[in-house]
Structure formats: C-alpha cells, structure tokens
Amino acid sequence: MARRKNTGPRADLAAFDQAGARVFDNPLVTEVSDSYLEYAFSVIHSRALPDARDGLKPVHRRILYSMHEAGHRPDRAHVKSARVVGDVMGRYHPHGDTAIYDAMVRLAQDFSLNVPLIDGHGNFGSPDDGPAAARYTEARMSHEAMLLVGELGEDTVDVEPNYDGSLTQPTVLPAAFPNLLVNGASGIAVGMATNMIPHNLAEVVSAARWLINHPDADLDKLMEFVPGPDLPTGGVLLGLDEVRRAYETGRGVVRMRGRVEIGPLEGSRGRQAITVVELPYGVGAEKVIAAITNEVNKTKRLTGIADVKDLTDRENGTRLVVECKVGVNPQALLADLYRLTPLEQSFGVNNLVLVDGQPQTLGLKALLEVFLRHRYDVVTRRSAYRRRKREERLHLVDGLLIALLDIDKVVRLIRGSDDAQAAKDGLMRQFKLSDIQASYILDTPLRRLTKFDRIELEAEQEQLRKEIAQLSTILDDEKVLRKVVSDELAAVVKKFGTERRTTLVDGDLKEVLAASAPAGPLEVADDPCQVILSATGLVARTAAESEEASEGRRRSGRVKHDAVRALVHSTARGRVLLVTSAGRAFKIDVLPLPVLPEQAGTVSLRGGMSAAELVPLEPGESVVGLAPLGATGEGSPGLALGTRQGVVKVCAPDWPVRSDEFEVIGLRDGDEVVGATWLTDGAEALAFVSSEASLLRFPASAVRPQGTKGGGMAGINLPAGARVVFFGAVREDDPAHGEPMVVTSTGATVKVTPFGAYPAKGRATGGVRAQRFLKGETDLVVAWVGPRPVGATATGDPVELPPADPRRDGSGFAVMLGPTVVGHQIERD
C-alpha cells in the first residue's frame, strides 16, 4: 500500500519498494503537521461548531433530518431512541452511537433548551443525572422542530452526499426561527470553543423583525427587544453592562443566580428557611447539596445551616430547602451560599460560529443578520420552486381546457390514430399543444372530462395564475420579501412564544454584587428591637441593639419615623402578632422583617415590607394592629379591639400554643375590625370616633377581658347609617410622648384638637361631637387619636397638618387630604 504523497521539500526522494509501489520519504514533522491540520479542520467543520444559519452542529442536523425522512413527526407515535440512533449512524453520521444519543438527548431536555426540538418519552436525564439507555427511551420530533425542517422538500437549501455517497443530506436546515440565539450552543473544537447562552424566542424574533425594517439599527435599539439572555431554568442574571459587552463583541461573562424564597420554616418556631425555587443554568440540586455539605463538614467556611432537603418533584418543580439555625440571619447566610456554592455561577459567552464555513465570533446584530440573510435566501428559493411548480401545473391545466373545448374532435382523433405516439402527434399538430400537454391529455381518464370537471379546472386555472402573480411579486420586490419573512416570524411567536423566565438585574456586575451583599452579621443576637406597622400597611423592625447602644442613641437625639399606626417592643429572635381587619391573628418571626434604613437620624418606613407578603390576606383584608408575644407582653390585660359597627373587646393574651393563625374576635356579618391596640397595664382610655363626628372615650378597665372566641360588647352607640372610623387606646399619663391629640377630617377640612377637651363618658353611649360639618360635608373620612400626630399620603409622603384648635366642635381648616392616612411619630426608647 502506498504511503501518503510527500508535498514537502524532500519530494524528490521517491523510491520503489519490492512490489513496485511508489514510496515517498516524508519528514515526521510534515506528516504530523498535515495530519493534525486535517483533523482540526474536520473537528471544526464537522463536529464542534454550529452553523450561524440554523444553529445546529452536523450531528444535530442529521438527527433531525433523519427523523424527518423516517416520518417520526409530532403527529406520529414515539419510536425507540435506539432506532433513531441506528438510522442516523447508518445513513448520515458514521460515528459512535453514544455520541449520537448524547446529542439527541440534549435536544429533548427542557432544562437545556428554551425550545426543545425532540419530544422525548422516558428518562432523558436531569442536570444531575444522565438519561436512561437508548433502548429504554422513545422520541419523536417536536412541533418546533418542524419549523426547522418544514421547507426541505422545496429546494430551499443545498444538499451534499452522505459519507459513502449513497444518499444526500442538507448542508443546512431552512430554520424558520433563530434557533442559535434561542437555544444556544456549546462545543470544543481544536484550539477554539463556542459557548452561546439561550434567549427568549419572542424577544429575539421582535429584534429580528425590527432589523428587517431598520437594517441600520444600533445595538442599543436591539437591546430594547432583547434586554438579556433568558435561561430555561429561570433564575436571576446580574450585570447587564457585561451582557451588552457580549452582545457587542461576541465575548463576555455573565453571572447567574438561583431564585430563592425566604420565610419561616414550616412546622418550626423561630427558625427560617431559604427555599431555592430556580437554579442557575446547568446546575442541579445534587451539585448544590454536595457543595454545601463540603463547606459545612470539611472546610467549615459555611455555618448557620441546620439541614438541607431536596423536595423537588414534577408537581412543585425545584424546591431545595436550606434550614437555618435559630438566630441566623437568612440574608447573610444566603450571601455565603452565593459565594461558596453553585447557587451563583458565571457563564462565559463566546459566540464562535461557522459563517460560510469560516469560524467567526459574532455579536447580537451580526447573528441576527446572518439568520435573516438565510431566511431571505430560503424564502426566495421556496418561492421560485413554488412558482415553477404552479407554472408547470398551469401549463397542464391550459392544455386540458383546450381539449375540453372540442372534446368530440379530440376523441375522434385518438380513436382514429394507429398508436399512442400518432395520437400525441395529432394532438400537438391540430390543437397547438406541447409534448407534455398532449401526454397529459392521453393519460387523463375519461371521467375527468365532464362538464363539472371543466368548471373545476377553470377555477384552478384562475387560482394558479393568482398564486403565480403573488410569488412573482415576492421574487421581484425586496420589500415584499422582507414582509413575508417578518410575517412568518410573527406567526412563529404567536404559536410558540413564551413569557420570559429569567429576571435581569441592570448595572455594572461589581456594583450589583456589592449592592446585593446584605449588611449585618450571620448570627443575630436576641437584642431588643421595635416592630412597627405604618399607616400605609408596611411592617418593619428597627435594628437590634444592646442597652448601651440604645442609651447612646437616646442621648444623641431622637429617631423619628413617618406615620406609624402601631408599635410593639420585641427582640430580634422573638415573635409578634399581626391582627387583621377580619379578626384574625398571625404569629410571625421578627428576624426576617426588613431593618429600617437610617439616614441623618431619621428612619424611613418606606423600607418596610407589605403585610400581604407576610401573611395570607383575603381580598379587602388588611393588617390593623400588632401585639407582642412572650415576655415582652407580660402584665397586660390583653389586646383591645374595636369594630366598624361599634363593638369593643379586650382579648385576654391566652394565645393558642400550637397554632400560628387564629381568631381574636367573633365578628357579626358585615362587621370588621378597624383598630387593634395592645394595652400595657389597663390604665389606658379607649376611644371611638364615628363617621358622623362623634368621639367616645371611656376607661379600658370598663371592658372585661374575654377569650379568643368571644364576640365583645357594646362600645359606642351609632345612629342609623353611621360607622366607626377610628378605634384606639390612649394614655394621658405619659408626658414623655406629649399630649394626645385628636385629628379628624372630612376630606376638605382637617381639625386637630387636644384629647383632653373631650369629656369621658360611659361605655355604650354616643360620645360628644368632635367636628362641626360645613355645608356639603356629611361625614368623616379620616380620624386618629394619639400623641405627635402626622399625616401621610397612601405612598408615605408627608402631609402637613394644621395647628391645634382648642374647640372640640370646631369646623377645622381647609386642607385637601384626599386619601391621606394619619399616624404618629415615635422616638426609640
């Protein structure tokens, strides 16, 4: 057997062996270099890099083409994967069956592709585990895959011989959507590699359609449609500045994070859990658990974790529960999990693809342009093919109609001919028909020559002419061609588009990471703090601090808050009670509540958390009060509640031990709680303000405490049509907090009056007038009683209240409060 021919400098050293074959002496360096270059070229073009047009590597393209040719379509039954692998290997891809099956499996994984191209039946693996063997799984093409191969039979792409020349295969698929950007790709060639991140189908198509009509669009405009990658597993993507760099140059690094939910651990008291509901792209739960176990048991860098459980299932999706130890700040622990485990991963974007057979690194716009050029070529070739087929059919229909016009003469001519050739020659000569037309007439059965068939043929003739004109317009007018491509892309999105899964966090990556790092220690001491309910329904806590720090704060000045509805003292690891307008109470942990940010001695309640995020509120239900739990509530007669219909109740603090949700008052139909105040020692005065401007005050000791099931007793007598606007408890023996004030408003006027101006009366009476209505005023819309009153809008912006008016029955000042709420300022003590 002859050796490889030497093309190097020593080609003249040819000789002949004993068998007469010509032998060339080739230097080893040249031989290795030539062989390696051939190998590298083969890997780059035939294995590792995707084509920029259809986004597929040769093995993926051959799998889909083979399944298409074999009829394994979405409307057919699944077939064994081993059968598909065998067909691909025997017909088009002469490589190992394992490599083919691995490529096929990836096309079926919804956690690897945004748009899976194979509909798999059976175990096709997970981010942690591989798939079952090919003999156990079944597959067929997905509906989306048909968009890639659907136009193959219309001369839309070039074909080439398969590996042994016995069959042909497409060099590229028609690809009706930008598969490369939507599903991404990865591969390692010789001296180069590609790693492309997936995107949302609807967003990519929107950018492509804009580029069709605006070829000069810049990257910033395209990023309005494609703001960033969209990963099949969801999660969070950080640092869009780096994303833009990748879109501009084709290279970049993006940071992915899992999506988590932080809340109380079900079935425990005072413990928090971090539940991972979405993992970074390519990361499995077992990988995260292994990393956590290693960091806890071996390196000891991760502390504060009590247990890790993988509760993932098909019904609930990903649920990886990290249980925190008692007293651990879950936000600080989460920061450690991001830093030390795969819950935060980097993705190196490298958009290396084949363009006209040459490896190139492309940005977002260039990738879209390559795809659109491919679609223009496909639609052009498809339209030319369809026009040619319709012209051929029209030619036959025209000949048949000519024959039908004088069918008797045609029949006599055929019957009088010696043979078929003579008949054909006669038809061509007498009726001016072509060879194809004459042959078609001779082959047409007599049953197709009826009068009804002639009507059908004339209608078909008209339809063919119309379609030929439309196809000619596409081929002759570039604007029409572009519109066809754009409309077809829009139809794809309408049928297969999905909502974005991944949340994008804008900004520079380093700045985003620094801003997302929570402040505070991992272990939180059980120091005193205050839990605050704002008048706008936000709940938060002050930072836990020692007695020395608290004393220093008092000496340095007061810490004021915006409008506060309720405040209770607790500890950082303690629990408090949230009371709702439906008479329900919920026990919640203090530690997860957001710590109010402090700036220049003022704490803003806008940093609070909506009560609806803490407890499951029904429509129209709101949180109206707070109560302490544990030692901080000792010595109190209980929780004072007032309802819209004038009922008052003091609920004794004998809360259920095993239940975190219970009723604190039995309400009548149509009634609701308007106020809930924690009594410190029972020396407070209870105050009702009604919509017809009556204020009733009586001592809290006049109300006998009841259990949680009690329905209360009469608090204030209301005339027909009136309702309670405010209920609360007020202390008059607390000079540190100032004199209590009464604020009433009709929406057009506001009045502030000293609480002492209203005489006390007995429980279940009508009270005294708190404001005189002016013409057009019918009732109060806002009322509040307490020290240091402040007004705020529904968004928390301050509203200035008028000066105090000593007249308890005055008409107030003209201040347009609108939907304003009223609370008080407090100082930490």
C-alpha positions, 0 to 999 in steps of 0.5 A: 500500500502506498504511503501518503504523497510527500508535498514537502521539500524532500519530494524528490526522494521517491523510491520503489519498494519490492512490489513496485509501489511508489514510496515517498520519504516524508519528514515526521514533522510534515506528516504530523503537521498535515495530519493534525491540520486535517483533523482540526479542520474536520473537528471544526467543520464537522463536529464542534461548531454550529452553523450561524444559519440554523444553529445546529452542529452536523450531528444535530442536523442529521438527527433531525433530518433523519427523523424527518425522512423516517416520518417520526413527526409530532403527529406520529407515535414515539419510536425507540431512541435506539432506532433513531440512533441506528438510522442516523449512524447508518445513513448520515453520521458514521460515528459512535452511537453514544455520541449520537444519543448524547446529542439527541438527548440534549435536544429533548431536555427542557432544562437545556433548551428554551425550545426543545426540538425532540419530544422525548418519552422516558428518562432523558436525564436531569442536570444531575443525572444522565438519561436512561439507555437508548433502548429504554427511551422513545422520541419523536420530533417536536412541533418546533422542530418542524419549523426547522425542517418544514421547507426541505422538500422545496429546494430551499437549501443545498444538499451534499452526499452522505459519507459513502455517497449513497444518499444526500443530506442538507448542508443546512436546515431552512430554520424558520426561527433563530434557533442559535440565539434561542437555544444556544450552543456549546462545543470544543473544537481544536484550539477554539470553543463556542459557548452561546447562552439561550434567549427568549424566542419572542424577544429575539424574533421582535429584534429580528423583525425590527432589523428587517425594517431598520437594517441600520439599527444600533445595538442599543435599539436591539437591546430594547427587544432583547434586554438579556439572555433568558435561561430555561431554568429561570433564575436571576442574571446580574450585570447587564453592562457585561451582557451588552459587552457580549452582545457587542463583541461576541465575548463576555461573562455573565453571572447567574443566580438561583431564585430563592424564597425566604420565610419561616420554616414550616412546622418550626418556631423561630427558625427560617428557611431559604427555599431555592425555587430556580437554579442557575443554568446547568446546575442541579440540586445534587451539585448544590447539596454536595457543595454545601455539605463540603463547606459545612463538614470539611472546610467549615467556611459555611455555618448557620445551616441546620439541614438541607432537603431536596423536595423537588418533584414534577408537581412543585418543580425545584424546591431545595430547602436550606434550614437555618439555625435559630438566630441566623440571619437568612440574608447573610447566610444566603450571601455565603451560599452565593459565594461558596456554592453553585447557587451563583455561577458565571457563564462565559459567552463566546459566540464562535460560529461557522459563517460560510464555513469560516469560524467567526465570533459574532455579536447580537446584530451580526447573528441576527443578520446572518439568520435573516440573510438565510431566511431571505435566501430560503424564502426566495428559493421556496418561492421560485420552486413554488412558482415553477411548480404552479407554472408547470401545473398551469401549463397542464391545466391550459392544455386540458381546457383546450381539449375540453373545448372540442372534446368530440374532435379530440376523441375522434382523433385518438380513436382514429390514430394507429398508436399512442405516439400518432395520437400525441402527434395529432394532438400537438399538430391540430390543437397547438399543444406541447409534448407534455400537454398532449401526454397529459391529455392521453393519460387523463381518464375519461371521467375527468372530462365532464362538464363539472370537471371543466368548471373545476379546472377553470377555477384552478386555472384562475387560482394558479395564475393568482398564486403565480402573480403573488410569488412573482411579486415576492421574487421581484420586490425586496420589500415584499420579501422582507414582509413575508419573512417578518410575517412568518416570524410573527406567526412563529411567536404567536404559536410558540412564544413564551413569557420570559423566565429569567429576571435581569438585574441592570448595572455594572456586575461589581456594583450589583454584587456589592449592592446585593451583599446584605449588611449585618452579621450571620448570627443575630443576637436576641437584642431588643428591637421595635416592630412597627406597622405604618399607616400605609400597611408596611411592617418593619423592625428597627435594628437590634441593639444592646442597652448601651447602644440604645442609651447612646442613641437616646442621648444623641437625639431622637429617631423619628419615623413617618406615620406609624399606626402601631408599635410593639417592643420585641427582640430580634429572635422573638415573635409578634402578632399581626391582627387583621381587619377580619379578626384574625391573628398571625404569629410571625418571626421578627428576624426576617422583617426588613431593618429600617434604613437610617439616614441623618437620624431619621428612619424611613418606613418606606423600607418596610415590607407589605403585610400581604407578603407576610401573611395570607390576606383575603381580598379587602383584608388588611393588617390593623394592629400588632401585639407582642408575644412572650415576655415582652407582653407580660402584665397586660390585660390583653389586646383591645379591639374595636369594630366598624359597627361599634363593638369593643373587646379586650382579648385576654393574651391566652394565645393558642400554643400550637397554632400560628393563625387564629381568631381574636374576635367573633365578628357579626356579618358585615362587621370588621375590625378597624383598630387593634391596640395592645394595652400595657397595664389597663390604665389606658382610655379607649376611644371611638370616633364615628363617621358622623363626628362623634368621639367616645372615650371611656376607661379600658378597665370598663371592658372585661377581658374575654377569650379568643372566641368571644364576640365583645360588647357594646362600645359606642352607640351609632345612629342609623347609617353611621360607622366607626372610623377610628378605634384606639387606646390612649394614655394621658399619663405619659408626658414623655410622648406629649399630649394626645391629640385628636385629628379628624377630617372630612376630606376638605377640612382637617381639625386637630384638637387636644384629647383632653377637651373631650369629656369621658363618658360611659361605655355604650353611649354616643360620645360628644361631637368632635367636628362641626360639618360645613355645608356639603360635608356629611361625614368623616373620612379620616380620624386618629387619636394619639400623641405627635400626630402626622399625616401621610399620603397612601405612598408615605409622603408627608402631609402637613397638618394644621395647628391645634384648635382648642374647640372640640366642635370646631369646623377645622381648616381647609386642607385637601387630604384626599386619601391621606392616612394619619399616624404618629411619630415615635422616638426609640426608647 
